[in-house]
Each structure stands twice: as C-alpha cells, then as structure tokens.
Amino acid sequence: MAKIDTKLIQELRNRTGLGMMTVKKALEETGGDIERAVELLRKKGAAVAAKRAGKKTDEGIIHAYIHPGDRIGVMLELNCETDFVARNENLRQFAQDLALQITAMKPLYLTPEDVDEKFLEHEKDIIKAQLADSGKPEKILDKIIEGKMKKLYEGICLLKQPFVKNDQVTVEQVLQELIAKTGENIKIKQFSRFEIGD
Amino acid sequence: MAKIDTKLIQELRNRTGLGMMTVKKALEETGGDIERAVELLRKKGAAVAAKRAGKKTDEGIIHAYIHPGDRIGVMLELNCETDFVARNENLRQFAQDLALQITAMKPLYLTPEDVDEKFLEHEKDIIKAQLADSGKPEKILDKIIEGKMKKLYEGICLLKQPFVKNDQVTVEQVLQELIAKTGENIKIKQFSRFEIGD
C-alpha cells in the first residue's frame, strides 16, 4: 500500500472536516488521488445518510442569526436523533453556516418538493416560450428545460444551493457529511428569513 | 389646580413608561386619580396610534430570541417610519418583550383577521353545539358566542393577548403606548416561533 503524504491527509481533513483515519483510508483506497478520495468520502457520506434516513429525529436545536444592522434575520430548526448530537460542536457550526447561507443566498424553499406547483408551471411555460422558435427536436428541448429547472432549484432551494463556504458542494452534501460524521440522521426542519423592506 | 404628589408622578411614570410632563398633566387632569390617569393616557395613546396609522413604515428591526436550552426560538420584525426610531431603546425593549411574550404565550396569529376562517367556523360550531340545549334566547346566545370568541382571540392572537409583563393591558395597548411615546407609526409585521418537538 502506498505511503500517504501527511500533507495530503491534512488537506483532505481540511476539505471534508473528517477524522484522520477516515481520510487516510480514503487516500489509500484511491492511491493518493485527493479528488477521487473526496468523491469516495462523499459517496460514503450519502450512503450513511441514506441508511439513517428512516430514523426518528425528535431532538435538535433552534438557531438564530441577526445580520449586523438588524435589518436581516434568519432562524432555523435542525433536528437530530439524540440530545448528545444536538450539543455537538459540528452540528452547531453547521447551524451557523446555514444561517449565513440563508442570509446571503435567500433560499425560498427547503427542497424542490416544497416549491409551489403553480410557480413551477409558470417558469416552465416561460422557458418553453423562449425555446418555441428554436427548431430543436422535442427530446433536446426536454433536456434543456430539465437543465434550466435544475438551475432554478439551485437558486431557490436551500438543499440544492452551492454551499457558501465551499461552492464545490451543495448544502445537501454538507448535510450528508455531517450525518456521516455524527452517525445520526439530521434534518433541516424549517427556516425563516426576515428582511426589512422585503 | 391640585398639587400632584411626586410619588404619584413616579408611580405613573413606572406604569406607563411616559415622560414626567406627560404623566403630570394626566394626573392634573384627573385630580390625582392614578387609575383614571392611566385610562386617559391609554386613550391618548390610541388616538396618536390612530393618527399615525396611515404612515409608511419602511424602516425597522429584526429581533431574535433563543430560549436557554436552544429548544425554543422566536424571531420577529418590527416596522417603523425612520431609522432613528429603529435604533430607539424603547423599541428595542419592546422587541425583546415581544420575543419573550411569543416564547411563553405561543400566539398562532398576529391579529384576529389573520385567523384561518375554517378554524373559526369550526370553533363557532363547537360553541353552538355546547349551547344548543341551554334554552336561552338567540340574542343571548349570540352574546355568549361573541364573548367566547373574544377569549379565543386572546389566546391565539398576539395583539389581543394580555402582555406578559403586565396582564392589565394587551400587547396592542403596549404597542399604542410605544407609538405615542415615539410619535411614529410602528407595526409588528411578522413573527416565527420554532420549538423542538412541535
């Protein structure tokens, strides 16, 4: 097995926030390829998240952030399985990161499933109208519409937004990494964003 | 004109939070009757509030309160006319008082107008069913229903709730006093209350 440079281990720890042994193993499995190691850890995180997905989340915290000037405020609820994880520093940091994310990126919904149906239909109609005279076959048009809707979701759904602290990952992926790290199902239950003049 | 005891003036200042000259004048007008002076000031407050009611409220603050334990959180938006009043200590204190009020008293709505129609009809039907065999004439029944609906509003509408710091007045009256004190239209625009396990 290839000897893994401690610099690489440190870099991967910084990028994922995971423990020494976890990132070392991932680097060994990918022969020291840090990008593939990130990908591998992400998949493992998603797998753990999927495994925990059915678990009850009756505990958690409410977190609030008031932006300097007192004109923007965000409050959110994170749910987890135990009071122990509710007091975990990683979860608390995630709550604060989310608050800053919501402050800056103004999501309107948590997930694509929450988006108002009428709003979606309206947006689809606009895209279709824009493409009406393009002369492209319907299958290609469907792909283009799908791509544009994905972009739309990235804009308005918190879980699909690029993470403010690292735009290479989505908020959902950061959540999955946190689930893998704590070993508990964790959910963003709800959030509010108030802004003076909105 | 009767000489007004400085103790009375101080007591009325404590009860209303208003300035020395204002409470002195109210006590003079009511011959030193502190209860009537309170009533008089309240009416004046309501009058000022009514006068300012049409004024634009584009400024304000967002305020949040997380209850110790991080299991209950409240966020609210107060609107006023100028940035000057948004920074006013009385307004800031009111924001914090409201946050504690919402934490403790769990209002579901801001005003009776916001209450869900179906919920109201359902509650009225329950009350009518309870009174069906009472044999009372319809006019009396209407009065009883009106009284019970008022009680209901007091429970679930923030503006109609008794104020936590002084249950002799409603939140709406405290708001009117603040409007009189600052001379600006002030509105509670919105609030959120999150609680783990709700």
Interface residues (C-beta under 8 A of the other chain):
Chain A: D58 E59 G60 I61 I62 H63 A64 Y65 I66 D70 R71 I72 G73 V74 M75 L76 E77 N79 A86 K189 Q190 S192 F194 E195 I196 G197
Chain B: D58 E59 G60 I61 I62 H63 A64 Y65 I66 H67 D70 R71 I72 G73 V74 M75 L76 E77 N79 A86 K189 Q190 S192 F194 E195 I196 G197
